[in-house]
């Protein structure tokens, strides 16, 4: 019985872990763009803080429609993958094509003709392999200015690009893995009549980098604004609205990578005494367009002894120095946005750009929040494993103790049963009519031992004193 229980418990213990919820082997992306014009040496990138690093940007030849990397960028692009892998051998690298400074009439021409698309696709794959990149990122960041035909042609481009990538991988001589294919997209697919080709994006891209920033700029608004607001109760210009729009349009959450801006904007206030989000402003401050890296913002705050304020409604930080108002994301905002991405089951986050960080403060804050989330998920899983395991161990111990107790009781019962049988045998022998059995009375024995005298005592036995008897006296008596 106990052996059967033990076998059952062992089988249960071996089987149980396979019934636990999956501990989630899903990839979590921590990507960052490195811009060749940022001034940050590739060797200084802390690649250990990222899973993916994106080298930006390759251009496009207007005549051949092939990728074009300037002679000044070529030494850096060719060494990018090798260099960032020195600090993090597992980091994955992508080459980004396009960017905000690109001439999009050239890109429109490229996507508009099949032969141009083929030239572009073939050269992109060849360049990625030549420079050692693991994937390609299409950064048509001004696609909002594109026409419906541009969007249709982009869909054709993505279809043909994916087919070419699969073909190249299947037919490579060294069994190369498929190149990753991603795209930078607006924060929402439906801001105007021209919408992104969601179906083609869903079918052909590994994921998209959602540019969840630049909702407001000093040159385009007459008031201060949260340029990367996670929420906005009075407007659709916020990240939560955009993420919901992408999901509602048919793109799953696990294809969305949330953009985090490591920069902000400075406005000039009309009235320095009115410094809330939405206060009247009269254009940019500090720089020509008001844009400032996080590093420069922190330096400016420190230099003037200003205090950074956090606004939980929009999930942004801001500070005021005289008539200058600066909006940006500090540690608080970054952590909450990473938590938001986790809660919404997005694929990860993407930083624009890594060179704007201040001694990797924001990069570390984002990674720390991710680790906190993972630890919280692991604790319940640990309890799920430990509690039944402990119960099974206790069951085994209890079964063993019960088995030993049962054996002890049976042993005692057998001993008592044997004694009972012996006594029964003696009584039966005394009352038997067997002719050769002689029975002596107590008086006979007393006489034979001379009244149990000391002289006749031989010693002590297992059942008491042993005496020498005179059988003759018993017989004569």
C-alpha positions in Angstrom: 0.0 0.0 0.0 2.7 2.5 1.1 4.8 1.5 -1.9 1.9 2.3 -4.3 1.4 5.7 -2.7 5.1 6.5 -3.0 5.1 5.4 -6.7 2.1 7.6 -7.3 3.7 10.6 -5.6 6.9 10.2 -7.6 5.0 10.0 -10.8 2.9 13.1 -9.9 6.1 15.0 -9.0 7.6 14.1 -12.4 4.5 15.0 -14.3 3.4 18.1 -12.5 6.0 20.7 -13.9 4.8 20.0 -17.4 1.3 21.2 -16.4 2.5 24.6 -15.2 1.8 27.7 -17.2 4.6 28.5 -19.6 7.2 30.7 -18.1 7.2 32.7 -21.3 10.0 32.2 -23.7 8.7 35.1 -25.8 11.5 37.5 -26.8 11.4 41.0 -25.2 13.1 43.6 -27.4 15.3 46.4 -26.1 16.3 48.1 -29.2 18.1 51.4 -29.8 19.0 53.5 -32.8 22.5 54.7 -33.3 22.7 57.7 -35.7 25.9 58.2 -37.6 25.7 61.9 -37.1 25.3 61.8 -33.4 28.9 62.1 -32.5 28.8 59.0 -30.2 31.6 56.6 -31.1 30.4 53.1 -31.7 32.9 51.8 -29.2 31.2 53.9 -26.5 27.8 52.3 -27.0 26.8 50.2 -23.9 25.4 47.4 -26.0 24.9 45.2 -22.9 21.8 47.3 -22.2 20.2 46.3 -25.5 19.1 43.2 -27.4 19.0 45.0 -30.7 21.0 47.9 -32.1 20.0 49.7 -35.3 22.6 51.5 -37.4 21.0 54.6 -39.1 20.8 55.5 -41.9 21.6 54.1 -45.3 20.5 56.3 -48.3 19.1 55.4 -51.7 20.6 56.1 -55.0 18.1 58.1 -57.1 19.3 56.6 -60.4 19.9 52.9 -59.6 17.5 52.7 -56.6 20.2 50.7 -54.8 21.3 51.3 -51.2 23.9 54.1 -50.9 26.2 54.5 -47.9 28.4 57.6 -47.9 32.1 57.3 -47.9 32.3 59.0 -44.6 29.8 56.6 -43.0 31.2 53.5 -44.7 34.0 52.8 -42.1 31.5 53.0 -39.2 28.8 50.9 -40.9 31.2 48.2 -41.9 32.5 47.9 -38.3 29.2 48.4 -36.5 28.2 44.8 -35.9 31.7 43.6 -35.0 32.2 46.5 -32.6 28.9 46.4 -30.6 29.3 42.6 -30.2 32.5 43.1 -28.3 30.5 44.2 -25.2 27.5 42.0 -26.0 28.1 39.0 -28.3 24.4 38.2 -28.4 23.2 41.7 -29.5 21.4 41.7 -32.9 22.1 44.4 -35.4 19.9 46.0 -38.1 20.7 48.5 -40.9 18.0 51.2 -41.1 17.2 52.7 -44.5 15.7 56.2 -44.9 15.3 58.4 -41.9 13.9 61.9 -41.4 16.4 63.6 -43.7 15.8 61.4 -46.7 14.4 62.6 -50.0 11.1 60.8 -50.1 10.4 61.5 -53.7 13.2 59.1 -54.5 11.6 56.5 -52.2 8.2 57.1 -53.9 9.8 56.5 -57.3 11.5 53.3 -56.0 8.3 51.7 -54.6 6.3 52.7 -57.7 7.9 50.4 -60.2 8.6 46.6 -59.9 12.1 46.9 -61.4 13.0 49.6 -59.0 11.8 47.6 -56.1 13.8 44.6 -57.2 17.0 46.7 -57.5 16.4 48.1 -54.0 15.6 44.7 -52.4 18.5 42.9 -53.9 21.0 45.6 -52.9 19.6 45.8 -49.4 20.0 42.0 -48.8 23.5 42.1 -50.3 24.6 45.1 -48.2 23.2 43.5 -45.0 25.2 40.4 -45.6 28.3 42.2 -46.6 28.3 44.4 -43.5 27.3 41.6 -41.1 23.8 43.0 -40.2 21.2 40.6 -38.9 18.3 42.5 -40.4 16.9 45.5 -42.2 14.7 48.4 -41.0 12.7 50.5 -43.4 12.4 54.0 -42.0 10.0 55.9 -44.2 9.2 58.3 -41.3 7.5 60.9 -43.6 5.1 58.4 -45.0 2.2 60.5 -43.8 3.0 62.8 -46.7 2.6 59.8 -49.1 -0.4 59.1 -51.3 -2.7 56.2 -51.4 -0.6 54.8 -54.3 2.5 55.1 -52.2 0.9 52.9 -49.5 -0.3 50.4 -52.0 3.3 50.3 -53.5 4.8 49.9 -50.0 2.5 46.9 -49.5 3.9 45.4 -52.8 7.5 46.2 -51.6 7.0 44.4 -48.3 5.5 41.3 -50.1 8.4 41.1 -52.5 11.0 41.9 -49.9 9.9 39.1 -47.6 9.8 36.6 -50.6 13.3 37.6 -51.5 14.6 37.3 -47.9 13.2 33.8 -47.7 14.6 32.8 -51.0 18.1 34.1 -50.2 18.1 32.2 -46.9 17.0 28.9 -48.5 19.6 29.1 -51.2 22.6 30.5 -49.3 25.7 28.4 -49.4 26.4 28.8 -45.7 22.8 28.1 -44.4 22.3 31.7 -43.4 19.3 32.5 -41.1 16.6 34.8 -42.6 17.2 38.5 -42.2 14.9 40.3 -39.8 12.6 42.8 -41.6 11.2 45.7 -39.6 9.8 49.2 -40.3 9.4 52.5 -38.4 5.8 53.7 -38.5 3.7 56.6 -37.2 2.2 56.3 -33.7 -1.2 55.6 -35.3 -2.1 54.1 -38.7 -5.2 56.2 -39.3 -4.3 59.8 -38.6 -5.4 60.9 -42.1 -7.0 59.4 -45.2 -3.8 57.7 -46.1 -3.3 54.6 -44.0 -0.5 52.2 -43.7 -0.9 48.8 -45.4 -1.6 46.9 -42.2 -2.3 43.5 -43.8 1.1 43.5 -45.6 2.8 44.7 -42.5 1.3 41.9 -40.5 2.2 39.2 -43.0 5.7 40.3 -43.9 7.4 42.2 -41.1 8.9 40.8 -37.9 7.7 43.9 -36.0 7.3 47.7 -36.3 8.9 50.5 -34.4 6.1 52.8 -33.3 7.3 56.4 -33.3 5.4 57.4 -30.2 6.7 61.0 -30.1 6.7 64.4 -31.8 3.0 64.9 -31.1 3.8 68.6 -30.5 6.7 70.7 -31.6 7.5 74.4 -30.8 7.5 75.4 -34.5 4.1 73.9 -35.1 2.1 74.9 -32.0 1.3 78.1 -30.1 1.3 76.3 -26.7 3.5 73.9 -24.8 2.8 70.3 -25.3 3.7 66.8 -24.1 5.4 65.7 -27.2 5.4 62.0 -26.2 2.4 61.8 -23.9 1.4 58.3 -22.9 -2.2 59.6 -22.3 -4.0 62.8 -23.1 -7.6 63.2 -21.8 -8.3 66.0 -24.3 -6.7 64.7 -27.5 -6.0 61.7 -29.7 -2.4 62.7 -29.9 -1.1 60.2 -27.3 0.6 56.9 -27.3 -2.2 54.9 -25.8 -4.6 56.0 -28.6 -2.0 55.1 -31.2 -1.4 51.6 -29.8 -5.1 50.9 -29.6 -5.5 52.1 -33.2 -2.8 49.7 -34.5 -4.3 46.8 -32.6 -7.8 47.6 -33.7 -6.6 47.9 -37.3 -5.5 44.2 -37.2 -1.9 44.3 -36.1 -1.3 42.2 -33.0 0.3 43.7 -29.9 3.3 41.3 -30.2 4.3 43.1 -33.5 4.5 46.5 -31.8 7.7 47.9 -30.4 7.1 51.1 -28.4 9.3 54.1 -29.3 10.9 55.9 -26.4 12.3 59.4 -27.1 15.6 60.2 -25.4 15.1 63.9 -26.2 12.6 66.7 -25.6 11.6 70.2 -26.8 12.0 73.7 -25.4 9.3 76.4 -25.8 9.4 80.1 -25.0 6.5 80.9 -22.7 4.3 83.9 -23.3 3.8 84.3 -19.6 6.5 82.8 -17.3 3.9 82.6 -14.5 1.8 80.2 -16.6 4.0 77.1 -17.0 1.5 74.2 -17.1 1.3 71.8 -20.0 -0.7 73.6 -22.7 0.5 77.1 -21.6 0.7 79.7 -24.3 4.0 79.8 -26.1 5.7 81.8 -28.9 8.0 79.3 -30.5 11.1 77.3 -29.7 13.8 78.1 -27.1 17.5 77.3 -26.7 17.9 75.6 -30.1 16.6 76.5 -33.6 13.8 74.0 -33.5 13.7 73.6 -29.7 14.9 70.0 -29.8 17.3 69.0 -27.0 18.9 65.6 -26.1 18.1 64.2 -22.7 21.8 64.7 -21.9 21.6 68.4 -22.7 18.3 68.9 -20.9 19.8 67.4 -17.7 22.9 69.6 -18.0 20.7 72.7 -18.5 18.6 71.8 -15.4 21.7 71.3 -13.3 23.3 74.5 -14.6 20.4 76.6 -13.6 19.3 74.6 -10.5 15.9 73.9 -11.9 13.5 71.3 -10.6 12.1 68.6 -12.9 8.3 68.1 -12.4 6.4 64.9 -13.2 2.9 64.9 -14.6 1.1 61.6 -14.1 -1.9 62.5 -16.3 0.3 62.7 -19.4 3.2 60.6 -18.1 5.8 63.2 -18.9 8.4 65.4 -17.2 8.9 69.2 -17.6 10.8 72.1 -16.1 10.6 75.9 -16.3 13.6 78.2 -16.2 12.4 81.8 -16.6 10.4 82.0 -19.8 11.8 78.7 -21.1 9.7 75.6 -20.8 11.2 72.1 -21.5 9.1 68.9 -21.9 10.8 65.5 -21.9 10.8 62.0 -20.5 12.9 61.4 -17.4 13.3 58.2 -15.4 9.7 58.2 -14.0 8.1 58.5 -17.4 10.4 55.9 -19.0 9.7 53.3 -16.3 6.0 53.8 -16.6 6.1 53.5 -20.4 8.1 50.2 -20.2 5.5 48.9 -17.7 2.8 50.0 -20.1 4.4 48.0 -22.9 4.6 45.0 -20.7 1.0 45.3 -19.6 -0.2 45.7 -23.1 1.8 42.6 -24.2 3.8 44.6 -26.7 7.1 43.1 -28.1 9.4 45.6 -26.4 10.7 49.2 -26.7 12.9 51.1 -29.1 15.0 54.1 -28.2 15.6 57.2 -30.4 18.5 57.6 -30.0 21.1 56.0 -27.8 23.5 58.9 -28.1 21.0 61.2 -26.4 21.2 59.3 -23.1 23.0 60.8 -20.1 25.5 58.3 -18.8 23.0 55.5 -19.8 20.5 56.6 -17.0 17.4 56.2 -19.1 18.6 53.0 -20.8 19.3 51.4 -17.3 15.9 52.6 -16.0 14.1 50.9 -18.9 16.1 47.7 -18.4 15.5 47.8 -14.6 11.8 48.1 -15.0 11.8 45.2 -17.4 13.7 43.1 -14.8 11.3 44.1 -12.1 8.4 42.8 -14.2 10.2 39.5 -14.9 10.9 39.0 -11.2 7.3 39.6 -10.3 6.3 37.0 -12.8 8.8 34.5 -11.5 7.7 34.7 -7.8 4.2 33.3 -8.4 5.7 30.6 -10.6 8.2 29.6 -7.9 5.3 29.3 -5.4 3.4 27.2 -8.0 6.3 24.8 -8.1 7.3 24.8 -4.4 3.9 24.3 -2.8 2.9 21.1 -4.6 6.4 19.8 -4.3 6.4 20.4 -0.6 3.0 18.7 -0.3 4.2 15.7 -2.2 7.3 15.4 0.0 5.1 15.5 3.1 2.8 12.9 1.6 5.8 10.6 1.0 7.1 11.2 4.6 3.6 10.6 6.0 3.2 7.4 4.0 6.5 6.1 5.2 5.6 6.8 8.9 2.2 5.2 8.5 3.8 2.2 6.9 6.3 1.8 9.8 3.6 2.3 12.4 1.5 -0.3 10.8 4.3 -2.8 10.7 5.0 -2.2 14.4 1.4 -2.8 15.4 1.3 -6.0 13.4 4.5 -7.2 15.1 3.1 -6.5 18.5 -0.1 -8.2 17.6 1.8 -11.3 16.4 3.8 -11.5 19.6 0.8 -11.3 21.8 -1.0 -13.8 19.6 2.0 -16.2 20.0 1.9 -15.9 23.9 -1.8 -16.5 23.8 -1.4 -19.6 21.8 1.3 -20.9 24.2 -0.9 -20.4 27.2 -3.7 -22.1 25.4 -1.4 -25.0 24.6 -0.3 -25.3 28.2 -3.9 -25.4 29.5 -4.8 -27.8 26.8 -1.9 -30.0 27.7 -2.9 -30.0 31.4 -6.4 -31.1 30.6 -5.5 -33.8 28.0 -6.1 -37.5 28.5 -2.7 -38.5 27.0 -1.5 -41.6 28.8 2.2 -40.6 29.0 1.6 -37.2 30.4 2.1 -36.8 34.1 0.5 -33.9 35.9 1.7 -32.7 39.3 -0.2 -30.6 41.8 1.2 -27.6 43.5 1.5 -29.6 46.7 3.5 -32.3 44.9 5.9 -29.6 43.6 6.2 -27.9 47.0 7.1 -31.2 48.6 9.6 -32.1 45.9 11.4 -28.8 46.3 11.4 -29.1 50.1 9.0 -26.1 50.3 11.0 -24.2 47.7 14.1 -24.2 49.9 17.2 -22.3 49.1 19.2 -25.5 49.0 17.1 -26.8 46.1 17.2 -23.5 44.1 19.4 -23.7 41.0 19.1 -20.1 39.8 16.8 -17.7 37.8 15.2 -18.6 34.5 13.2 -16.6 31.9 10.0 -17.4 33.8 11.3 -17.1 37.4 13.3 -19.3 39.9 14.5 -22.8 38.9 14.5 -25.6 41.5 15.8 -29.1 41.8 13.0 -31.6 42.5 13.0 -35.0 43.9 10.7 -36.9 41.5 10.6 -39.8 43.9 9.1 -37.7 46.7 6.5 -36.4 44.3 5.7 -40.0 43.3 5.6 -41.3 46.8 3.7 -38.3 48.1 
